[in-house]
Amino acid sequence: MNRTDLIGIVVCGGESSRMGKDKSMLIYHQKPQYEHVGDLLDNYCENVVISCNNRQLAQLKTQYDKLPDLPEYANTGPIAALMTAYHTFPHKDFLFIGCDYPLLSAEDISSFLSSIGENTIAAAFYNAEGKFEPLLAWYSCKLGEIADHHYRMNDLSLQSLLRKVNAQKFFPESGNAMKSVDTVRDFEEMQAFINRINNG
């Protein structure tokens, strides 16, 4: 995997209706999750950017560049982040990671990148329910035109895009890497779990 052609995209998403707040702002590791994910990606990428919507733009306090969704892709979900990235960096590959996964580790990312085949066009973590995790994924520059056509056909699902191109499936050593936090109770339990790990 060539670091010089790899852009790390931290996908902030928006406010979660079940959580009642922006999940990218939650703190598990002494800093907002968007910054923690950025630091993870910085080990493997030439450049890291924080993908966000216009509302988040002023709220994010980060050392990394911000990449707000382009107006033509606004309010279309996570695909807005991917399409904006392809428009901004057309000749780069993307390590595309959401802020939903507080147990994702540097080792998980390293294993994932090492697993990607030379002729692969896209790859993603694959869960026990038989679905891709589109926000734990790698999208190559070769996918750009296909993604654009997919979007123009009004298919806004990244899951559908990954299936369409028969993306490579990655099965992490631990399912914890894919454990997302969706409610306040989930968040409190995850915080307590991480604190127990950190405190031995």
C-alpha positions in Angstrom: 0.0 0.0 0.0 1.6 3.3 -1.2 1.2 5.9 1.6 2.0 8.7 -0.9 -1.2 8.1 -2.8 -3.5 7.6 0.3 -5.7 10.2 1.8 -7.2 9.5 5.2 -10.9 10.7 5.3 -12.4 11.0 8.8 -16.1 10.9 8.2 -17.9 12.9 10.8 -21.5 12.3 9.7 -24.2 14.3 11.3 -26.2 14.4 14.5 -27.5 11.0 15.4 -31.2 10.9 16.2 -30.8 8.0 18.6 -27.8 9.6 20.3 -29.2 13.1 20.3 -25.8 14.6 19.5 -23.0 14.5 17.0 -21.1 11.2 17.5 -17.9 12.7 16.1 -17.8 15.0 19.1 -17.9 12.2 21.7 -14.8 11.7 23.8 -13.5 8.2 24.5 -9.7 8.7 24.3 -9.1 12.1 25.9 -10.0 13.9 22.7 -13.0 14.2 20.4 -13.5 11.1 18.3 -12.9 13.0 15.0 -9.4 13.9 16.3 -8.7 10.5 17.6 -9.6 8.9 14.2 -7.5 11.5 12.5 -4.5 10.6 14.6 -5.0 6.9 13.8 -5.1 7.6 10.0 -2.1 9.9 10.2 0.1 6.8 10.7 -0.8 5.4 7.3 -1.7 8.3 5.1 0.1 11.0 3.1 -2.6 13.5 4.3 -5.6 13.4 6.6 -8.8 15.5 6.2 -11.9 15.8 8.3 -15.0 15.4 6.2 -17.9 17.4 7.6 -21.1 19.2 6.8 -21.4 23.0 6.9 -22.9 23.1 10.4 -19.9 21.2 11.8 -17.3 23.3 10.0 -17.0 26.0 12.7 -17.4 23.5 15.5 -14.4 21.3 14.7 -11.2 22.3 16.5 -8.6 20.2 14.7 -5.0 20.2 13.5 -6.2 18.6 10.3 -7.7 20.2 7.2 -11.5 20.2 7.0 -13.3 19.0 3.9 -17.0 20.3 3.9 -19.5 18.5 1.7 -19.8 20.2 -1.7 -23.2 21.9 -2.2 -24.2 19.5 -5.0 -23.8 16.5 -2.6 -25.2 18.1 0.5 -27.8 16.1 2.6 -27.2 12.8 0.8 -25.6 10.9 3.7 -22.1 9.4 3.8 -21.9 9.3 0.0 -21.5 13.1 0.1 -18.2 12.7 1.8 -16.9 10.2 -0.8 -18.1 12.2 -3.8 -16.6 15.4 -2.3 -13.3 13.6 -1.8 -13.2 12.3 -5.4 -14.0 15.8 -6.7 -11.2 17.3 -4.5 -8.5 14.6 -4.8 -9.3 12.8 -8.1 -6.1 10.8 -8.4 -5.9 9.6 -4.8 -7.0 6.5 -2.9 -9.0 7.0 0.3 -8.9 5.3 3.7 -12.5 6.2 4.6 -13.2 5.8 8.4 -16.2 6.9 10.4 -16.3 8.2 13.9 -18.7 5.4 15.0 -16.1 2.8 16.0 -14.3 3.7 19.3 -12.6 0.3 19.6 -11.0 0.5 16.1 -7.2 0.2 16.6 -4.1 1.0 14.7 -3.5 -2.7 14.4 -6.9 -3.2 12.8 -6.1 -0.5 10.2 -2.7 -1.9 9.5 -4.0 -5.4 9.0 -6.8 -4.1 6.7 -4.4 -2.1 4.5 -2.0 -5.1 4.3 -4.8 -7.3 3.1 -5.9 -5.3 0.1 -5.0 -7.0 -3.2 -3.0 -5.2 -5.9 -5.9 -5.1 -8.4 -8.6 -4.4 -5.9 -10.9 -1.4 -6.7 -12.5 -1.2 -3.2 -12.3 -3.0 0.1 -14.2 -2.8 3.4 -14.6 -4.5 6.7 -17.3 -7.2 6.5 -19.6 -7.9 9.5 -21.2 -11.0 10.9 -24.6 -10.0 9.4 -23.1 -10.4 5.9 -22.8 -6.6 5.2 -20.0 -4.3 4.3 -19.1 -1.5 6.7 -18.9 1.4 4.2 -17.3 3.7 6.9 -14.5 1.2 7.5 -13.3 1.1 3.9 -10.8 1.8 1.3 -11.9 3.3 -2.0 -9.3 3.5 -4.9 -9.1 6.3 -7.4 -10.2 3.8 -10.0 -13.6 3.7 -8.4 -14.2 7.5 -8.9 -16.1 7.3 -12.3 -18.1 4.3 -11.1 -19.1 6.1 -7.9 -20.0 9.2 -9.9 -22.3 7.1 -12.2 -23.8 5.3 -9.2 -24.6 8.7 -7.6 -26.1 10.1 -10.8 -28.4 7.1 -11.0 -29.7 8.4 -7.6 -28.4 5.4 -5.7 -27.0 7.0 -2.6 -26.1 3.8 -0.8 -22.4 3.0 -0.2 -23.4 -0.5 0.7 -24.9 -0.9 -2.8 -21.8 0.6 -4.4 -19.5 -1.8 -2.6 -21.6 -4.8 -3.6 -21.8 -3.5 -7.2 -18.0 -3.6 -7.6 -17.7 -6.9 -5.6 -15.4 -5.1 -3.1 -12.9 -7.1 -1.2 -14.1 -8.3 2.2 -12.0 -7.9 5.3 -12.7 -9.9 8.4 -10.9 -8.3 11.4 -9.4 -10.4 14.1 -11.9 -9.0 16.6 -15.4 -8.0 15.9 -14.9 -5.2 18.5 -13.4 -3.1 15.7 -16.8 -2.8 14.1 -18.8 -2.2 17.3 -20.6 1.1 16.8 -22.1 3.3 19.5 -25.6 4.5 18.7 -27.4 5.5 21.9 -26.5 7.4 25.1 -26.5 4.2 27.0 -24.2 2.6 24.5 -21.9 5.6 24.9 -21.8 5.4 28.7 -21.1 1.6 28.6 -18.4 2.1 26.0 -16.7 4.8 28.0 -16.7 2.6 31.1 -15.3 -0.3 29.1 -12.5 1.8 27.6 -11.7 3.2 31.0 -11.4 -0.3 32.5 -9.0 -1.3 29.7 -6.9 1.8 30.1 -6.7 1.4 33.9 -5.7 -2.2 33.7 
